[in-house]
Amino acid sequence: QVNLVESGGGVVQAGNPLTLSCVDSGRTFDLDDWGWFRQAPEKEREFVAALTWDGIRSSYADSVKGRFTISRDRAKNTMYLQMRSLKPDDTAVYYCAAFRGRFWSIPDSSDPTNYHYWGQGTPVTVSS
């Protein structure tokens, strides 16, 4: 059973950092590859970053590349999204998601429809 709980969202001024966490209380961390997505008001959910189960391979949306870092702490069953140089355009509800399997088996790890489990989301608001 996968149970994902995000935390760390809030209101932050542009240019400041913020780190989001996603705890997998179901302890199925090694069974899954992982992703972060976000959804701004009146927009579709979009890919932010992805990480393989072993923490070795990562990928990022062009809009966050160089500013965001996805990582994981296996001992804590926790995935992180470190966000730096935040912009108002980064304002959204951020979701972590788990793909039950390995990214190499699917054509597109940035497609949210490929993911099996989702957290409830944590809101991030970046003020200018």
SELUMTOR-211405 format. One record per residue (C-alpha): residue number from 1; residue in three letters; x, y, z. Coordinates in Angstrom, 2 decimals. Last residue first. Example, Ala and Ser with C-alpha at 12.3 -4.5 7.8 and 13.67 -1.06 7.14 Angstrom:
> n,res,xx,yy,zz
> 2,ser,13.67,-1.06,7.14
> 1,ala,12.30,-4.50,7.80
//
This chain:
> n,res,xx,yy,zz
> 128,ser,6.61,39.07,-6.41
> 127,ser,4.91,36.43,-4.28
> 126,val,5.50,32.73,-4.76
> 125,thr,2.67,30.54,-3.54
> 124,val,3.25,26.83,-3.01
> 123,pro,0.41,24.49,-2.16
> 122,thr,0.98,20.90,-1.00
> 121,gly,-0.64,18.00,-2.80
> 120,gln,-2.82,15.07,-1.75
> 119,gly,-0.22,12.51,-2.71
> 118,trp,-0.48,10.40,-5.80
> 117,tyr,-0.14,6.77,-6.78
> 116,his,-0.15,4.98,-10.13
> 115,tyr,1.76,7.27,-12.45
> 114,asn,1.62,6.86,-16.22
> 113,thr,-1.19,9.41,-16.62
> 112,pro,1.18,12.09,-15.32
> 111,asp,3.30,11.94,-18.48
> 110,ser,6.83,13.07,-17.61
> 109,ser,8.14,9.50,-17.44
> 108,asp,7.47,9.09,-21.15
> 107,pro,7.98,5.96,-23.24
> 106,ile,7.40,3.43,-20.47
> 105,ser,9.44,0.39,-19.36
> 104,trp,12.63,2.36,-18.76
> 103,phe,10.76,4.32,-16.11
> 102,arg,10.69,1.34,-13.77
> 101,gly,7.70,-0.10,-11.95
> 100,arg,4.92,1.23,-9.77
> 99,phe,5.17,4.90,-10.75
> 98,ala,4.87,7.05,-7.65
> 97,ala,3.68,10.62,-7.47
> 96,cys,4.48,13.77,-5.57
> 95,tyr,2.17,16.70,-6.00
> 94,tyr,2.78,20.44,-5.95
> 93,val,-0.11,22.90,-5.90
> 92,ala,0.97,25.89,-7.92
> 91,thr,2.98,29.12,-7.91
> 90,asp,6.17,28.52,-9.88
> 89,asp,5.21,31.35,-12.26
> 88,pro,5.76,33.77,-9.34
> 87,lys,9.43,32.77,-9.45
> 86,leu,11.54,30.75,-7.07
> 85,ser,15.29,31.11,-7.19
> 84,arg,15.70,27.72,-5.52
> 83,met,13.44,24.71,-5.12
> 82,gln,14.58,21.55,-3.40
> 81,leu,12.13,18.74,-4.13
> 80,tyr,12.46,15.88,-1.71
> 79,met,11.55,12.21,-1.51
> 78,thr,11.18,10.38,1.77
> 77,asn,11.24,6.75,2.79
> 76,lys,13.44,7.90,5.70
> 75,ala,16.24,5.41,5.11
> 74,arg,15.89,5.85,1.36
> 73,asp,16.43,9.58,1.45
> 72,arg,15.47,10.94,-1.94
> 71,ser,16.38,13.70,-4.33
> 70,ile,14.88,16.11,-6.83
> 69,thr,16.66,19.40,-7.45
> 68,phe,15.06,22.60,-8.72
> 67,arg,16.74,25.75,-10.10
> 66,gly,19.03,24.45,-12.87
> 65,lys,16.13,22.96,-14.80
> 64,val,12.82,24.36,-13.54
> 63,ser,11.17,25.56,-16.77
> 62,asp,12.94,22.93,-18.85
> 61,ala,11.14,20.19,-16.94
> 60,tyr,13.56,17.98,-15.11
> 59,ser,15.07,14.50,-15.24
> 58,ser,16.82,12.32,-12.73
> 57,arg,18.86,9.13,-12.82
> 56,ile,20.74,7.69,-9.86
> 55,gly,18.32,7.91,-6.96
> 54,asp,17.87,4.15,-6.88
> 53,trp,14.13,4.35,-7.46
> 52,thr,14.58,6.58,-10.49
> 51,leu,13.87,10.28,-10.15
> 50,ala,11.46,12.61,-11.92
> 49,ala,10.96,16.36,-12.05
> 48,val,8.36,19.05,-12.75
> 47,phe,5.68,17.56,-14.96
> 46,glu,2.48,19.49,-15.48
> 45,arg,-1.07,19.25,-14.22
> 44,glu,-3.34,21.24,-16.46
> 43,lys,-4.05,24.89,-15.83
> 42,glu,-7.00,26.75,-14.30
> 41,pro,-5.07,27.41,-11.09
> 40,ala,-1.53,25.99,-11.23
> 39,gln,-0.90,22.28,-11.10
> 38,arg,2.41,20.75,-10.18
> 37,phe,4.18,17.45,-10.67
> 36,trp,6.96,15.66,-8.82
> 35,gly,8.01,12.17,-9.80
> 34,trp,9.16,8.82,-8.54
> 33,asp,10.20,5.35,-9.62
> 32,asp,8.68,2.64,-7.48
> 31,leu,9.33,-0.63,-5.77
> 30,asp,12.19,0.76,-3.69
> 29,phe,9.95,3.17,-1.80
> 28,thr,7.24,0.73,-0.87
> 27,arg,7.27,1.72,2.79
> 26,gly,3.56,2.51,2.94
> 25,ser,4.37,5.72,4.78
> 24,asp,5.88,7.18,1.65
> 23,val,6.88,10.65,2.77
> 22,cys,7.05,13.51,0.29
> 21,ser,9.02,16.60,1.19
> 20,leu,9.12,20.07,-0.34
> 19,thr,12.02,22.46,0.03
> 18,leu,11.73,26.20,-0.46
> 17,pro,14.18,28.82,-1.69
> 16,asn,13.88,32.59,-2.08
> 15,gly,14.05,34.56,-5.32
> 14,ala,10.39,35.47,-5.31
> 13,gln,8.97,35.70,-1.83
> 12,val,7.57,32.60,-0.19
> 11,val,4.13,31.38,0.82
> 10,gly,3.79,27.75,1.83
> 9,gly,4.54,24.19,0.92
> 8,gly,6.73,21.96,3.04
> 7,ser,4.66,18.81,3.15
> 6,glu,3.60,15.95,0.91
> 5,val,2.06,12.70,2.08
> 4,leu,2.16,9.57,-0.04
> 3,asn,0.48,6.35,1.02
> 2,val,1.41,3.34,-1.06
> 1,gln,0.00,0.00,0.00
//
